[in-house]
Amino acid sequence: MNYLTLASIFVTAAVACAWLLARRAGRRGVTWVAVALAGIALLLLTAVFDTLMIRLGLFSYAPEHLIGFRIGLAPIEDFAYPLAIVIALPVLWAVLTKPGIVPLTKLVHQAWLASRPVSWINTAFPFAAALLLTTREISWVWVIGTLYYLVPYNIAMYGVNDVFDYESDLRNPRKGGIEGALLAPQFHRPLLWLVLATNVPFVLVLLAAGGPMAWVSLAVSTFALLAYSAPPLRLKERPGWDSVTSSLHFVSPAVVGLALGGATIDSGLFLTLLAFFLWGMAAHAFGAVQDIRPDRDAGIGSIATACGARRTVRLALALWLLAGLLMLATPWPGPLAAILALPYLVNCLPWINVTDDTATETNRAWRRFIWINYGAGFAVTLILILFWQVGT
């Protein structure tokens, strides 16, 4: 695919979004003269700074994928992205600041809380690491994908969850802090529009940048993102499927990165992904234990409400243990990652005899789990650096 085709897809998506949003903006609309002036300034800045960065050798374009026309050193295709911004963002702003709706500042604040910023790295890191280790370069696809899985993806994953979990969240004392927002009803519809506006452009660009394997992996990733919380499927209420889908939320970004990079899935990589998947299932199952009471009060099913607190904790322990054992079967330096199962096992083990009546007390271990992830992520980074050196 050449750059012109990719740019055309991006601009077409921006025009389509702008048309839909303009209908919602109503009579107030957009001051197009101001938009035109801002657009001219943005295009001029693009020409100047892209020329400087290309001159300094910060990035380049494959000549065979360009039509050849340039402004300065910047190829004409490079101007599609500021053009798309000029087309779509003013209309989005008009919608979000329309009189009578939720103020934009409050909506952004609620989206921030709902997206669990403390967990952003859990989805961005797998994509970034997978693509970087496959291609061994930082490309524009790496930048776009990492930004997507860092913020918009989490706004969608947790925002949609908080919209459709409002009734159970009212009964859940955990909501309202780093473990999730208690999203008032007036924010529900605006947040869903914000999810649409922040996710669709990124997904379209990544689709355009990849081939069939990337399309399939993105489709699975997006399906899991929505099917977990949104009706009619609401897989989070189907015991077993809830843990499977939740794990896909974290594993699928890595698979997307591998697909975009054209990776070959050998036995070592397959075992690594499987171990990561089992880790995700264990994390979800253990996290569900603390919510047994509010979930049952709200009539919501989960792996924990179906199996009970004690069996669910023991299942989580078994999954983390199996994930560690699988890593022992991967090529060097993969076996080093087996050690990372230990802090999760130690954190979970004291609750092996927990009952449904004391299940809420596991929240203490869950809060430690959040910070254990950061330590494990640091260790994984060191292992990946070693893997990079071994590969070269």
GIRA-V904816 format. One record per residue. PHI is phi as a letter, one per 30 degrees, with the letter a starting at -180 (none if undefined). OMEGA is omega in whole degrees, 0 to 359 (* if undefined). D_LAST is the distance of its C-alpha to the last C-alpha in Angstrom with 1 decimal. Layout:
PHI,OMEGA,D_LAST ; PHI,OMEGA,D_LAST
This chain:
none,179,29.3 ; d,184,30.1 ; d,181,30.5 ; d,178,34.3 ; d,179,34.4 ; d,180,32.1 ; d,180,34.2 ; d,178,37.4 ; d,182,36.5 ; d,181,35.7 ; d,178,39.0 ; d,178,41.0 ; d,179,39.9 ; d,179,40.9 ; d,180,44.3 ; d,178,44.9 ; d,180,44.1 ; d,180,46.3 ; d,179,49.2 ; d,181,49.1 ; d,180,48.9 ; d,178,51.7 ; d,178,54.0 ; d,183,53.5 ; d,178,54.0 ; i,186,57.6 ; d,183,60.0 ; d,172,58.3 ; h,186,55.3 ; b,175,53.4 ; d,190,54.6 ; d,176,53.1 ; d,179,54.2 ; d,178,52.2 ; d,181,49.2 ; d,179,49.5 ; d,178,49.6 ; d,179,46.6 ; d,178,44.8 ; d,179,45.6 ; d,181,44.3 ; d,179,41.1 ; d,177,40.5 ; d,179,41.3 ; d,177,38.9 ; d,180,36.2 ; d,183,37.0 ; d,187,36.9 ; d,175,33.8 ; d,177,31.7 ; d,179,32.8 ; d,183,31.9 ; d,177,28.4 ; d,178,27.7 ; d,181,29.2 ; d,178,26.9 ; i,181,23.8 ; d,174,23.0 ; a,180,22.7 ; b,180,23.9 ; b,176,25.2 ; d,185,24.7 ; e,183,28.0 ; d,180,28.6 ; c,181,28.9 ; c,176,31.5 ; d,171,35.3 ; j,182,35.3 ; d,182,37.7 ; b,169,36.6 ; c,193,38.3 ; i,174,37.1 ; c,183,33.4 ; d,177,33.2 ; d,184,33.4 ; e,180,36.4 ; d,183,34.2 ; d,183,32.9 ; d,179,36.4 ; d,186,36.6 ; d,173,35.1 ; d,177,37.6 ; d,178,40.3 ; d,178,39.4 ; d,180,39.6 ; d,181,43.0 ; d,191,44.3 ; c,188,43.3 ; d,179,43.3 ; d,180,46.9 ; d,176,48.2 ; d,178,46.1 ; d,180,47.5 ; d,179,51.1 ; d,185,50.7 ; d,179,49.3 ; c,180,52.1 ; d,179,54.9 ; e,177,58.0 ; j,178,58.8 ; c,181,55.2 ; d,178,53.0 ; e,184,52.1 ; e,182,48.6 ; d,179,47.8 ; d,179,48.9 ; d,179,46.9 ; d,179,43.7 ; d,179,44.4 ; d,177,45.0 ; d,177,41.9 ; d,180,39.9 ; d,183,41.5 ; d,187,41.1 ; d,180,37.4 ; h,183,36.6 ; e,180,34.5 ; d,182,33.4 ; c,181,31.6 ; e,185,30.0 ; d,183,26.5 ; d,178,26.8 ; c,180,26.5 ; d,183,24.5 ; d,180,21.6 ; e,178,20.9 ; d,185,21.0 ; d,181,18.9 ; d,182,16.1 ; d,182,16.2 ; d,182,16.2 ; d,181,13.6 ; d,178,11.0 ; d,185,12.2 ; c,182,12.5 ; h,174,10.1 ; a,175,13.3 ; c,182,16.6 ; c,177,19.2 ; d,177,22.9 ; d,178,22.6 ; d,181,20.4 ; d,181,23.1 ; d,182,26.0 ; d,179,24.7 ; d,177,23.9 ; d,181,27.3 ; d,183,29.0 ; d,176,27.7 ; d,187,28.3 ; c,185,32.0 ; e,180,33.8 ; d,180,32.5 ; d,173,33.8 ; d,179,37.0 ; d,185,37.5 ; d,184,36.5 ; d,180,38.6 ; d,178,41.2 ; d,178,42.3 ; d,183,42.4 ; d,177,44.6 ; d,186,46.9 ; d,177,47.6 ; c,188,47.6 ; e,184,50.2 ; d,179,53.0 ; d,180,51.0 ; d,177,49.4 ; d,182,53.0 ; c,187,53.4 ; c,182,50.0 ; d,181,50.2 ; d,188,46.4 ; d,180,46.5 ; j,179,46.8 ; b,182,43.9 ; d,181,40.1 ; c,175,40.5 ; k,180,42.0 ; d,168,44.7 ; c,193,48.3 ; d,181,48.5 ; d,185,52.1 ; e,182,53.5 ; d,179,53.9 ; c,189,50.2 ; d,182,49.4 ; d,178,49.9 ; e,181,48.5 ; d,177,45.3 ; d,175,44.9 ; d,179,45.4 ; d,176,42.8 ; e,180,40.3 ; d,184,41.0 ; d,184,40.7 ; c,184,37.4 ; c,186,35.7 ; e,181,36.8 ; e,180,35.4 ; d,181,31.8 ; d,180,32.0 ; d,179,33.4 ; d,180,30.6 ; d,175,27.9 ; d,181,29.9 ; d,183,30.2 ; d,186,26.5 ; c,177,25.6 ; c,184,26.7 ; e,180,28.7 ; d,176,26.2 ; d,179,25.9 ; d,181,29.7 ; d,182,30.2 ; d,176,27.9 ; d,178,29.5 ; d,179,32.9 ; d,180,32.3 ; d,181,31.0 ; d,177,34.1 ; d,180,36.4 ; d,180,35.4 ; e,185,35.7 ; c,186,39.3 ; d,181,40.5 ; d,188,39.9 ; c,189,42.6 ; d,172,44.6 ; d,11,47.5 ; d,186,48.3 ; d,180,45.5 ; h,184,44.9 ; d,178,42.5 ; d,178,42.5 ; c,179,46.0 ; c,185,45.1 ; e,183,44.2 ; j,176,40.9 ; d,179,39.9 ; d,180,39.8 ; d,179,36.9 ; d,182,35.1 ; d,179,35.5 ; d,179,34.6 ; d,178,31.3 ; d,179,30.5 ; e,184,30.9 ; c,180,27.7 ; d,185,25.7 ; d,174,26.5 ; e,177,24.8 ; d,180,21.4 ; d,176,22.5 ; d,178,23.5 ; d,178,20.1 ; d,181,18.5 ; d,179,21.3 ; d,180,21.0 ; d,180,17.4 ; i,183,18.2 ; d,173,16.3 ; c,182,17.1 ; d,176,18.8 ; c,185,18.1 ; d,180,19.9 ; d,179,17.4 ; d,179,17.4 ; d,179,21.1 ; d,178,21.9 ; d,179,20.0 ; d,179,22.1 ; d,177,25.2 ; d,177,24.8 ; d,179,24.5 ; d,179,27.6 ; d,175,29.5 ; e,180,28.7 ; d,178,30.2 ; d,179,33.2 ; d,181,33.9 ; d,180,33.7 ; d,182,36.2 ; d,180,38.5 ; d,178,38.7 ; d,181,39.2 ; d,183,42.0 ; d,183,44.0 ; d,183,45.2 ; c,182,46.6 ; e,184,48.7 ; d,179,52.0 ; d,179,51.5 ; d,178,50.1 ; d,178,53.0 ; d,181,55.5 ; c,181,54.1 ; i,181,54.1 ; c,177,50.3 ; d,175,48.7 ; a,178,45.3 ; d,181,43.5 ; d,178,45.1 ; d,181,48.6 ; d,185,48.5 ; c,187,47.2 ; i,186,48.5 ; d,186,46.8 ; d,182,46.6 ; d,180,45.1 ; d,177,42.6 ; d,180,41.3 ; d,175,41.0 ; d,179,39.2 ; d,178,36.7 ; d,181,36.2 ; d,181,35.6 ; d,178,33.0 ; d,179,31.0 ; d,180,31.2 ; d,177,30.2 ; e,178,27.1 ; d,180,26.1 ; d,179,26.7 ; d,181,24.7 ; d,177,21.6 ; d,182,22.2 ; c,181,21.7 ; c,178,18.2 ; d,177,15.0 ; e,9,13.6 ; c,181,13.5 ; e,181,16.0 ; e,177,19.0 ; d,181,18.9 ; d,178,20.1 ; d,180,23.2 ; d,184,24.6 ; d,176,24.9 ; d,186,27.7 ; d,181,29.9 ; d,177,31.0 ; d,179,32.0 ; d,180,33.9 ; d,180,35.6 ; d,185,36.6 ; d,188,38.0 ; e,181,39.6 ; d,183,42.7 ; c,185,43.8 ; d,179,43.9 ; c,180,47.7 ; d,177,48.1 ; c,178,50.9 ; d,181,51.5 ; d,181,53.9 ; c,185,51.4 ; d,182,48.4 ; d,181,48.4 ; d,178,47.6 ; d,177,44.1 ; e,178,43.4 ; d,179,42.8 ; d,179,39.9 ; d,178,38.6 ; d,175,38.6 ; d,179,36.5 ; e,181,34.2 ; e,182,33.5 ; d,173,32.3 ; d,179,30.5 ; e,181,28.2 ; d,177,27.2 ; d,178,26.3 ; d,179,24.4 ; d,177,22.6 ; d,180,21.6 ; d,178,20.3 ; d,179,18.4 ; d,178,16.7 ; d,179,15.7 ; d,179,14.4 ; d,175,12.4 ; d,177,10.9 ; d,177,10.0 ; d,178,8.7 ; e,182,6.4 ; d,178,5.2 ; d,182,5.5 ; d,180,3.8 ; c,*,0.0
